[in-house]
């Protein structure tokens, strides 16, 4: 359900009820990798629990 796929990862638009864990599960199949998304978006989110509906997040390529 990515909005855009780029060479640097993907862009995802936050929807109501989303958490970093849910987004991580969706993209990586592992809710525990939410920190990868958090660190890739430090310029947009200060607190991992502070997502805003409509906010665009960068989803980095899955790390090993």
C-alpha positions, 0 to 999 in steps of 0.5 A, spaced: 500 500 500 505 504 498 503 511 495 510 511 491 516 507 490 523 510 489 530 508 489 531 511 496 525 507 499 517 508 498 513 514 501 507 512 505 501 517 507 499 516 514 492 514 515 487 514 521 489 508 526 496 508 523 502 507 528 509 506 526 509 498 528 503 497 524 506 501 518 512 496 519 508 490 519 505 492 513 512 494 509 517 489 512 512 483 515 515 485 522 512 490 527 519 490 531 522 494 525 518 500 526 525 504 528 527 504 521 521 508 519 522 512 525 529 514 524 528 515 516 523 520 518 526 524 524 525 531 520 518 529 520 516 526 527 519 528 534 515 522 537 514 515 535 507 516 537 505 523 534 503 521 527 498 525 523 493 523 518 495 525 511 503 526 513 508 523 508 513 518 511 519 515 507 519 508 508 526 506 507 528 499 504 528 493 508 534 492 512 537 485 514 
